[in-house]
Amino acid sequence: MKKENNPVYDRNTLEFVTVALEYCTFVERANRSELLDFVDKATKILPLLYLKASLLPAIEPDELFEPEMSVTEEMYESVRSSIAALLEDKDSYLDTFHPDMAYSETPIIAFISENLADVYQDVGNFVSLFRQGNEFVMRETIGLCYQNFCNYWGQPLLNALKALHHLRYADESLNELKESE
């Protein structure tokens, strides 16, 4: 397949790969961040990741394609727990888009750390598979990632962004921390 017609080399794909790698590096290093810096960067990278994912070519992945996932349960938990430790009591928020909300009379509590780790799991697998350089795998991975974005991790990304936006711009304790620096 020629490069100019190949979704693997499409500008939107390559830009997504760049942002996805930056996101993975960012969350993997959460334990090295200060709270304010983490929240500030998260409120900038999440919208970019969402935008770039929404612009991926909508490729229908082969149903028989079974990629080897590289993000392990331990890696997921490491990212989730690092972010949870950094956010402490600011990690939880009320989720109105949770599927169980339709059956509940009380608010559902969700966690920014879990949302970001969910995004990391899929995006990290995408980056790992894309790095292999096999055009068939890369093409299938684009389709799978876009499908998973639409069905699984797009909403958690937005939910985390909404909670992080509140922390960044409306949370008094974080604003006091920002002013003291």
TORPA-4810 file (N, C-alpha, C, O; in nm, 3 decimals):
<nodes>
NODE_1_0.085_-0.118_0.000_0.000_0.000_0.000_0.089_0.124_0.000_0.188_0.129_0.073_M
NODE_2_0.054_0.222_-0.081_0.133_0.345_-0.088_0.119_0.423_0.041_0.015_0.419_0.108_K
NODE_3_0.226_0.494_0.075_0.225_0.569_0.200_0.120_0.679_0.201_0.061_0.706_0.306_K
NODE_4_0.095_0.745_0.086_0.000_0.856_0.086_-0.144_0.812_0.107_-0.228_0.892_0.148_E
NODE_5_-0.175_0.684_0.081_-0.310_0.632_0.103_-0.319_0.542_0.225_-0.424_0.485_0.253_N
NODE_6_-0.210_0.528_0.296_-0.203_0.435_0.407_-0.237_0.506_0.538_-0.168_0.602_0.574_N
NODE_7_-0.341_0.462_0.610_-0.378_0.529_0.735_-0.268_0.521_0.841_-0.268_0.601_0.935_P
NODE_8_-0.176_0.428_0.828_-0.064_0.417_0.922_0.022_0.543_0.918_0.075_0.585_1.020_V
NODE_9_0.034_0.602_0.799_0.120_0.720_0.782_0.039_0.850_0.772_0.094_0.955_0.740_Y
NODE_10_-0.089_0.841_0.798_-0.176_0.959_0.797_-0.129_1.058_0.904_-0.087_1.019_1.013_D
NODE_11_-0.138_1.184_0.873_-0.094_1.288_0.967_-0.164_1.276_1.102_-0.100_1.289_1.206_R
NODE_12_-0.295_1.251_1.100_-0.370_1.240_1.226_-0.323_1.120_1.308_-0.319_1.127_1.431_N
NODE_13_-0.289_1.011_1.241_-0.238_0.894_1.311_-0.105_0.926_1.379_-0.086_0.896_1.496_T
NODE_14_-0.015_0.986_1.304_0.118_1.017_1.358_0.110_1.119_1.473_0.187_1.110_1.569_L
NODE_15_0.020_1.214_1.462_0.001_1.309_1.572_-0.057_1.240_1.695_-0.018_1.271_1.807_E
NODE_16_-0.149_1.146_1.675_-0.202_1.071_1.788_-0.093_0.989_1.855_-0.084_0.985_1.977_F
NODE_17_-0.009_0.924_1.775_0.101_0.844_1.831_0.189_0.932_1.919_0.228_0.890_2.028_V
NODE_18_0.220_1.051_1.875_0.304_1.144_1.951_0.239_1.181_2.083_0.304_1.177_2.188_T
NODE_19_0.112_1.219_2.080_0.040_1.259_2.202_0.019_1.139_2.294_0.029_1.152_2.416_V
NODE_20_-0.009_1.024_2.236_-0.029_0.902_2.316_0.098_0.866_2.392_0.092_0.830_2.510_A
NODE_21_0.212_0.874_2.326_0.339_0.846_2.392_0.365_0.946_2.504_0.412_0.909_2.612_L
NODE_22_0.337_1.072_2.478_0.354_1.176_2.581_0.262_1.150_2.700_0.304_1.165_2.815_E
NODE_23_0.139_1.110_2.674_0.045_1.078_2.782_0.096_0.962_2.867_0.096_0.970_2.990_Y
NODE_24_0.139_0.856_2.801_0.189_0.739_2.875_0.308_0.775_2.963_0.315_0.735_3.079_C
NODE_25_0.400_0.850_2.908_0.517_0.894_2.986_0.473_0.979_3.103_0.525_0.965_3.214_T
NODE_26_0.378_1.067_3.080_0.327_1.156_3.184_0.267_1.079_3.301_0.302_1.106_3.416_F
NODE_27_0.178_0.984_3.274_0.114_0.912_3.384_0.208_0.812_3.449_0.197_0.784_3.569_V
NODE_28_0.301_0.757_3.373_0.399_0.665_3.432_0.491_0.736_3.531_0.546_0.674_3.621_E
NODE_29_0.507_0.866_3.514_0.594_0.946_3.601_0.516_1.030_3.702_0.570_1.125_3.759_R
NODE_30_0.393_0.996_3.724_0.309_1.072_3.817_0.370_1.078_3.957_0.356_1.179_4.027_A
NODE_31_0.438_0.972_3.997_0.497_0.969_4.132_0.613_1.067_4.147_0.660_1.089_4.258_N
NODE_32_0.659_1.124_4.038_0.768_1.224_4.042_0.714_1.367_4.033_0.791_1.463_4.032_R
NODE_33_0.584_1.381_4.028_0.521_1.512_4.007_0.475_1.574_4.138_0.451_1.506_4.237_S
NODE_34_0.465_1.704_4.135_0.397_1.779_4.240_0.249_1.787_4.199_0.216_1.785_4.080_E
NODE_35_0.163_1.795_4.298_0.018_1.793_4.272_-0.024_1.900_4.171_-0.092_1.869_4.073_L
NODE_36_0.016_2.022_4.193_-0.027_2.132_4.106_0.025_2.112_3.963_-0.048_2.134_3.867_L
NODE_37_0.150_2.070_3.950_0.206_2.047_3.817_0.133_1.934_3.745_0.105_1.944_3.625_D
NODE_38_0.101_1.827_3.818_0.031_1.715_3.759_-0.107_1.758_3.710_-0.144_1.730_3.596_F
NODE_39_-0.182_1.824_3.794_-0.318_1.868_3.757_-0.312_1.964_3.640_-0.393_1.955_3.548_V
NODE_40_-0.217_2.056_3.642_-0.203_2.154_3.535_-0.173_2.085_3.401_-0.238_2.115_3.300_D
NODE_41_-0.077_1.995_3.401_-0.042_1.927_3.276_-0.155_1.833_3.231_-0.182_1.822_3.112_K
NODE_42_-0.220_1.766_3.324_-0.330_1.675_3.289_-0.443_1.750_3.219_-0.502_1.700_3.124_A
NODE_43_-0.473_1.872_3.267_-0.582_1.949_3.205_-0.544_2.000_3.067_-0.628_2.050_2.993_T
NODE_44_-0.417_1.986_3.032_-0.373_2.026_2.898_-0.358_1.906_2.804_-0.392_1.915_2.686_K
NODE_45_-0.307_1.796_2.856_-0.280_1.682_2.768_-0.407_1.599_2.740_-0.420_1.542_2.632_I
NODE_46_-0.499_1.593_2.835_-0.620_1.513_2.813_-0.706_1.565_2.698_-0.752_1.484_2.617_L
NODE_47_-0.730_1.696_2.687_-0.809_1.742_2.572_-0.738_1.715_2.439_-0.802_1.686_2.338_P
NODE_48_-0.606_1.726_2.441_-0.529_1.701_2.319_-0.538_1.553_2.280_-0.554_1.520_2.163_L
NODE_49_-0.526_1.466_2.378_-0.538_1.322_2.353_-0.677_1.289_2.298_-0.691_1.211_2.204_L
NODE_50_-0.779_1.348_2.357_-0.917_1.325_2.311_-0.933_1.372_2.166_-0.988_1.300_2.083_Y
NODE_51_-0.885_1.491_2.137_-0.895_1.546_2.002_-0.824_1.457_1.901_-0.880_1.422_1.798_L
NODE_52_-0.701_1.420_1.932_-0.623_1.339_1.838_-0.684_1.200_1.820_-0.681_1.147_1.710_K
NODE_53_-0.739_1.142_1.925_-0.806_1.012_1.913_-0.930_1.024_1.825_-0.959_0.935_1.745_A
NODE_54_-1.003_1.132_1.840_-1.126_1.150_1.761_-1.097_1.169_1.613_-1.185_1.150_1.529_S
NODE_55_-0.974_1.206_1.580_-0.936_1.227_1.440_-0.869_1.105_1.375_-0.833_1.110_1.258_L
NODE_56_-0.853_0.997_1.452_-0.796_0.876_1.394_-0.884_0.824_1.282_-1.006_0.838_1.287_L
NODE_57_-0.823_0.764_1.180_-0.904_0.704_1.074_-0.992_0.593_1.131_-0.944_0.510_1.209_P
NODE_58_-1.116_0.591_1.093_-1.210_0.490_1.142_-1.194_0.363_1.059_-1.264_0.342_0.960_A
NODE_59_-1.100_0.281_1.103_-1.071_0.156_1.033_-1.144_0.045_1.107_-1.141_0.039_1.230_I
NODE_60_-1.208_-0.042_1.034_-1.274_-0.157_1.096_-1.169_-0.265_1.118_-1.117_-0.322_1.022_E
NODE_61_-1.136_-0.294_1.246_-1.033_-0.396_1.269_-1.081_-0.536_1.232_-1.200_-0.567_1.242_P
NODE_62_-0.987_-0.618_1.190_-1.016_-0.757_1.159_-1.061_-0.828_1.286_-0.994_-0.818_1.388_D
NODE_63_-1.173_-0.898_1.280_-1.228_-0.966_1.399_-1.133_-1.073_1.452_-1.137_-1.106_1.570_E
NODE_64_-1.049_-1.126_1.366_-0.956_-1.231_1.407_-0.826_-1.175_1.466_-0.744_-1.250_1.518_L
NODE_65_-0.808_-1.043_1.456_-0.687_-0.980_1.508_-0.687_-0.983_1.660_-0.776_-0.926_1.724_F
NODE_66_-0.590_-1.050_1.716_-0.575_-1.059_1.861_-0.436_-1.008_1.899_-0.341_-1.086_1.904_E
NODE_67_-0.426_-0.880_1.926_-0.294_-0.825_1.956_-0.242_-0.870_2.093_-0.318_-0.900_2.184_P
NODE_68_-0.112_-0.872_2.102_-0.048_-0.904_2.229_-0.044_-0.776_2.312_0.022_-0.679_2.274_E
NODE_69_-0.112_-0.777_2.424_-0.119_-0.658_2.509_0.005_-0.649_2.597_0.048_-0.748_2.656_M
NODE_70_0.062_-0.530_2.604_0.187_-0.513_2.679_0.167_-0.447_2.814_0.251_-0.460_2.903_S
NODE_71_0.057_-0.376_2.831_0.031_-0.312_2.960_-0.025_-0.419_3.054_-0.137_-0.466_3.038_V
NODE_72_0.057_-0.454_3.151_0.019_-0.560_3.245_-0.068_-0.504_3.357_-0.082_-0.382_3.373_T
NODE_73_-0.126_-0.594_3.433_-0.205_-0.553_3.549_-0.118_-0.476_3.648_-0.164_-0.381_3.712_E
NODE_74_0.008_-0.517_3.661_0.101_-0.449_3.753_0.131_-0.306_3.705_0.138_-0.214_3.786_E
NODE_75_0.147_-0.289_3.574_0.171_-0.154_3.520_0.049_-0.065_3.541_0.061_0.050_3.581_M
NODE_76_-0.068_-0.122_3.513_-0.194_-0.049_3.535_-0.204_-0.005_3.681_-0.231_0.112_3.710_Y
NODE_77_-0.181_-0.099_3.772_-0.193_-0.069_3.915_-0.088_0.030_3.960_-0.115_0.114_4.047_E
NODE_78_0.030_0.024_3.905_0.135_0.119_3.939_0.094_0.261_3.901_0.111_0.355_3.980_S
NODE_79_0.040_0.277_3.781_-0.007_0.410_3.737_-0.124_0.456_3.823_-0.126_0.569_3.871_V
NODE_80_-0.221_0.367_3.844_-0.339_0.404_3.923_-0.301_0.443_4.065_-0.346_0.546_4.115_R
NODE_81_-0.218_0.364_4.129_-0.183_0.393_4.269_-0.093_0.516_4.282_-0.103_0.589_4.381_S
NODE_82_-0.006_0.541_4.184_0.077_0.662_4.188_-0.008_0.788_4.179_0.013_0.885_4.252_S
NODE_83_-0.105_0.784_4.089_-0.194_0.900_4.073_-0.282_0.915_4.196_-0.304_1.027_4.243_I
NODE_84_-0.334_0.805_4.248_-0.417_0.810_4.369_-0.338_0.867_4.487_-0.391_0.947_4.564_A
NODE_85_-0.214_0.826_4.502_-0.131_0.876_4.612_-0.103_1.025_4.595_-0.099_1.099_4.694_A
NODE_86_-0.084_1.070_4.473_-0.058_1.211_4.447_-0.183_1.296_4.475_-0.174_1.403_4.536_L
NODE_87_-0.298_1.249_4.430_-0.422_1.325_4.446_-0.482_1.315_4.586_-0.555_1.403_4.629_L
NODE_88_-0.451_1.207_4.656_-0.503_1.180_4.790_-0.654_1.195_4.794_-0.724_1.127_4.719_E
NODE_89_-0.705_1.282_4.879_-0.850_1.297_4.895_-0.917_1.369_4.777_-1.040_1.379_4.772_D
NODE_90_-0.838_1.417_4.683_-0.893_1.485_4.565_-0.915_1.387_4.448_-0.955_1.428_4.339_K
NODE_91_-0.888_1.259_4.473_-0.899_1.158_4.368_-1.044_1.124_4.333_-1.072_1.091_4.219_D
NODE_92_-1.133_1.132_4.427_-1.271_1.090_4.403_-1.359_1.207_4.360_-1.334_1.323_4.394_S
NODE_93_-1.462_1.173_4.284_-1.561_1.271_4.239_-1.692_1.196_4.213_-1.694_1.074_4.203_Y
NODE_94_-1.800_1.270_4.202_-1.930_1.210_4.173_-1.947_1.198_4.022_-1.929_1.296_3.948_L
NODE_95_-1.980_1.079_3.978_-1.989_1.050_3.835_-2.134_1.036_3.794_-2.204_0.946_3.840_D
NODE_96_-2.179_1.124_3.708_-2.317_1.118_3.660_-2.331_1.035_3.533_-2.442_1.004_3.491_T
NODE_97_-2.218_1.000_3.471_-2.223_0.921_3.348_-2.195_0.773_3.371_-2.186_0.696_3.275_F
NODE_98_-2.180_0.733_3.494_-2.153_0.594_3.524_-2.273_0.510_3.483_-2.387_0.549_3.508_H
NODE_99_-2.249_0.394_3.419_-2.363_0.311_3.374_-2.458_0.271_3.487_-2.577_0.253_3.462_P
NODE_100_-2.408_0.256_3.609_-2.493_0.217_3.721_-2.581_0.332_3.771_-2.672_0.309_3.851_D
NODE_101_-2.555_0.452_3.725_-2.631_0.569_3.771_-2.780_0.555_3.736_-2.865_0.606_3.809_M
NODE_102_-2.811_0.488_3.628_-2.951_0.470_3.588_-3.030_0.389_3.690_-3.153_0.399_3.696_A
NODE_103_-2.960_0.309_3.772_-3.026_0.222_3.869_-3.006_0.268_4.013_-3.041_0.197_4.107_Y
NODE_104_-2.949_0.385_4.029_-2.912_0.431_4.163_-2.984_0.561_4.199_-3.005_0.648_4.115_S
NODE_105_-3.020_0.570_4.324_-3.079_0.694_4.373_-2.974_0.780_4.442_-3.000_0.895_4.476_E
NODE_106_-2.856_0.725_4.461_-2.746_0.799_4.523_-2.635_0.817_4.420_-2.623_0.737_4.328_T
NODE_107_-2.555_0.921_4.437_-2.446_0.944_4.342_-2.344_0.829_4.343_-2.325_0.762_4.444_P
NODE_108_-2.281_0.810_4.232_-2.178_0.708_4.216_-2.042_0.777_4.231_-2.016_0.879_4.168_I
NODE_109_-1.958_0.721_4.316_-1.824_0.778_4.333_-1.730_0.714_4.233_-1.727_0.591_4.218_I
NODE_110_-1.654_0.797_4.165_-1.553_0.750_4.069_-1.419_0.810_4.109_-1.412_0.898_4.195_A
NODE_111_-1.313_0.762_4.044_-1.179_0.804_4.081_-1.101_0.848_3.958_-1.095_0.778_3.857_F
NODE_112_-1.043_0.966_3.968_-0.961_1.019_3.860_-0.850_0.919_3.827_-0.823_0.892_3.710_I
NODE_113_-0.787_0.865_3.930_-0.675_0.772_3.910_-0.717_0.650_3.829_-0.642_0.603_3.743_S
NODE_114_-0.834_0.599_3.855_-0.883_0.483_3.782_-0.914_0.519_3.637_-0.882_0.443_3.545_E
NODE_115_-0.976_0.634_3.616_-1.005_0.680_3.480_-0.877_0.695_3.399_-0.868_0.650_3.285_N
NODE_116_-0.777_0.760_3.458_-0.652_0.784_3.386_-0.577_0.653_3.360_-0.513_0.638_3.256_L
NODE_117_-0.585_0.560_3.453_-0.521_0.429_3.432_-0.594_0.350_3.324_-0.531_0.278_3.247_A
NODE_118_-0.726_0.363_3.317_-0.802_0.297_3.210_-0.759_0.349_3.073_-0.739_0.272_2.979_D
NODE_119_-0.744_0.480_3.062_-0.697_0.540_2.938_-0.556_0.491_2.907_-0.525_0.454_2.794_V
NODE_120_-0.471_0.491_3.009_-0.333_0.446_2.994_-0.325_0.303_2.942_-0.242_0.272_2.857_Y
NODE_121_-0.409_0.217_2.992_-0.405_0.076_2.952_-0.422_0.062_2.801_-0.344_-0.007_2.736_Q
NODE_122_-0.522_0.126_2.746_-0.548_0.112_2.603_-0.447_0.189_2.520_-0.397_0.138_2.419_D
NODE_123_-0.417_0.311_2.561_-0.323_0.394_2.486_-0.182_0.334_2.493_-0.109_0.335_2.394_V
NODE_124_-0.145_0.282_2.608_-0.014_0.217_2.622_-0.001_0.094_2.534_0.103_0.071_2.474_G
NODE_125_-0.107_0.015_2.527_-0.105_-0.101_2.437_-0.094_-0.056_2.292_-0.021_-0.117_2.213_N
NODE_126_-0.165_0.049_2.256_-0.157_0.103_2.120_-0.014_0.143_2.087_0.039_0.102_1.984_F
NODE_127_0.049_0.221_2.174_0.185_0.269_2.149_0.281_0.150_2.133_0.364_0.148_2.043_V
NODE_128_0.269_0.054_2.222_0.356_-0.063_2.217_0.340_-0.140_2.086_0.439_-0.179_2.024_S
NODE_129_0.218_-0.162_2.043_0.192_-0.234_1.919_0.236_-0.153_1.797_0.289_-0.209_1.701_L
NODE_130_0.214_-0.024_1.802_0.251_0.062_1.690_0.402_0.066_1.671_0.451_0.073_1.558_F
NODE_131_0.475_0.061_1.780_0.622_0.064_1.776_0.682_-0.059_1.708_0.798_-0.055_1.667_R
NODE_132_0.606_-0.166_1.695_0.658_-0.287_1.634_0.697_-0.264_1.488_0.786_-0.332_1.435_Q
NODE_133_0.632_-0.169_1.425_0.667_-0.135_1.287_0.607_-0.226_1.181_0.636_-0.208_1.063_G
NODE_134_0.526_-0.323_1.220_0.460_-0.411_1.126_0.334_-0.339_1.077_0.243_-0.312_1.156_N
NODE_135_0.328_-0.308_0.947_0.218_-0.227_0.895_0.081_-0.291_0.917_-0.016_-0.220_0.945_E
NODE_136_0.072_-0.422_0.905_-0.057_-0.487_0.930_-0.099_-0.465_1.076_-0.213_-0.427_1.102_F
NODE_137_-0.009_-0.489_1.169_-0.038_-0.472_1.312_-0.070_-0.325_1.341_-0.164_-0.296_1.415_V
NODE_138_0.006_-0.234_1.282_-0.016_-0.092_1.304_-0.156_-0.051_1.257_-0.227_0.021_1.327_M
NODE_139_-0.193_-0.098_1.139_-0.325_-0.065_1.083_-0.437_-0.120_1.171_-0.532_-0.049_1.204_R
NODE_140_-0.425_-0.246_1.209_-0.526_-0.308_1.294_-0.534_-0.237_1.430_-0.643_-0.221_1.486_E
NODE_141_-0.420_-0.197_1.480_-0.413_-0.129_1.611_-0.481_0.007_1.606_-0.545_0.048_1.703_T
NODE_142_-0.468_0.076_1.495_-0.537_0.204_1.478_-0.688_0.181_1.488_-0.759_0.252_1.560_I
NODE_143_-0.737_0.082_1.415_-0.881_0.052_1.418_-0.928_0.012_1.556_-1.033_0.057_1.601_G
NODE_144_-0.850_-0.072_1.623_-0.887_-0.117_1.757_-0.885_-0.001_1.857_-0.974_0.011_1.941_L
NODE_145_-0.783_0.083_1.848_-0.772_0.196_1.941_-0.889_0.294_1.920_-0.948_0.342_2.017_C
NODE_146_-0.921_0.322_1.795_-1.033_0.413_1.768_-1.164_0.354_1.819_-1.246_0.424_1.877_Y
NODE_147_-1.182_0.226_1.795_-1.304_0.158_1.843_-1.311_0.162_1.996_-1.417_0.190_2.053_Q
NODE_148_-1.200_0.135_2.063_-1.196_0.140_2.210_-1.215_0.282_2.262_-1.276_0.302_2.367_N
NODE_149_-1.163_0.380_2.190_-1.185_0.521_2.227_-1.335_0.551_2.225_-1.388_0.610_2.319_F
NODE_150_-1.401_0.510_2.119_-1.545_0.537_2.106_-1.627_0.464_2.211_-1.724_0.519_2.265_C
NODE_151_-1.590_0.341_2.241_-1.672_0.255_2.327_-1.630_0.248_2.473_-1.712_0.218_2.559_N
NODE_152_-1.504_0.275_2.503_-1.456_0.250_2.640_-1.386_0.367_2.707_-1.429_0.411_2.814_Y
NODE_153_-1.279_0.418_2.647_-1.198_0.512_2.725_-1.220_0.660_2.695_-1.164_0.744_2.764_W
NODE_154_-1.299_0.694_2.596_-1.327_0.835_2.568_-1.406_0.901_2.681_-1.371_1.011_2.725_G
NODE_155_-1.510_0.835_2.727_-1.592_0.890_2.836_-1.514_0.900_2.968_-1.520_1.004_3.032_Q
NODE_156_-1.441_0.797_3.011_-1.360_0.812_3.133_-1.257_0.925_3.123_-1.231_0.993_3.222_P
NODE_157_-1.200_0.944_3.005_-1.108_1.056_2.986_-1.179_1.188_3.014_-1.127_1.272_3.087_L
NODE_158_-1.298_1.205_2.957_-1.374_1.329_2.978_-1.418_1.345_3.123_-1.417_1.456_3.176_L
NODE_159_-1.456_1.236_3.187_-1.495_1.242_3.327_-1.379_1.288_3.414_-1.395_1.373_3.501_N
NODE_160_-1.261_1.230_3.390_-1.142_1.270_3.466_-1.108_1.416_3.438_-1.072_1.490_3.529_A
NODE_161_-1.119_1.456_3.313_-1.089_1.595_3.277_-1.182_1.692_3.350_-1.139_1.797_3.398_L
NODE_162_-1.309_1.657_3.357_-1.405_1.744_3.427_-1.367_1.759_3.574_-1.370_1.869_3.628_K
NODE_163_-1.332_1.648_3.639_-1.291_1.653_3.780_-1.159_1.729_3.796_-1.144_1.806_3.891_A
NODE_164_-1.065_1.708_3.705_-0.936_1.778_3.712_-0.953_1.928_3.684_-0.884_2.010_3.744_L
NODE_165_-1.044_1.962_3.596_-1.073_2.104_3.570_-1.122_2.172_3.698_-1.080_2.283_3.731_H
NODE_166_-1.210_2.103_3.768_-1.259_2.158_3.894_-1.142_2.177_3.993_-1.132_2.281_4.058_H
NODE_167_-1.056_2.078_4.003_-0.940_2.092_4.093_-0.852_2.209_4.053_-0.810_2.288_4.137_L
NODE_168_-0.827_2.221_3.925_-0.735_2.323_3.875_-0.790_2.464_3.892_-0.715_2.556_3.926_R
NODE_169_-0.916_2.482_3.869_-0.969_2.618_3.862_-1.068_2.654_3.972_-1.095_2.772_3.993_Y
NODE_170_-1.125_2.557_4.043_-1.227_2.589_4.142_-1.195_2.541_4.283_-1.255_2.589_4.379_A
NODE_171_-1.102_2.449_4.298_-1.070_2.394_4.430_-0.987_2.496_4.509_-0.877_2.532_4.469_D
NODE_172_-1.041_2.541_4.620_-0.975_2.645_4.700_-0.840_2.602_4.754_-0.745_2.680_4.754_E
NODE_173_-0.829_2.478_4.801_-0.701_2.434_4.859_-0.592_2.429_4.753_-0.476_2.459_4.783_S
NODE_174_-0.626_2.392_4.631_-0.526_2.390_4.525_-0.492_2.532_4.482_-0.377_2.561_4.449_L
NODE_175_-0.591_2.621_4.482_-0.563_2.760_4.450_-0.473_2.826_4.554_-0.387_2.907_4.520_N
NODE_176_-0.493_2.790_4.681_-0.405_2.842_4.786_-0.263_2.790_4.769_-0.167_2.863_4.792_E
NODE_177_-0.250_2.666_4.729_-0.119_2.606_4.705_-0.051_2.679_4.588_0.069_2.705_4.593_L
NODE_178_-0.127_2.710_4.484_-0.075_2.781_4.367_-0.027_2.921_4.407_0.079_2.966_4.363_K
NODE_179_-0.105_2.990_4.490_-0.069_3.125_4.533_0.053_3.126_4.624_0.131_3.222_4.620_E
NODE_180_0.072_3.023_4.704_0.187_3.019_4.794_0.317_2.992_4.720_0.425_3.020_4.772_S
NODE_181_0.308_2.938_4.599_0.429_2.912_4.520_0.468_3.038_4.453_0.568_3.041_4.381_E
</nodes>
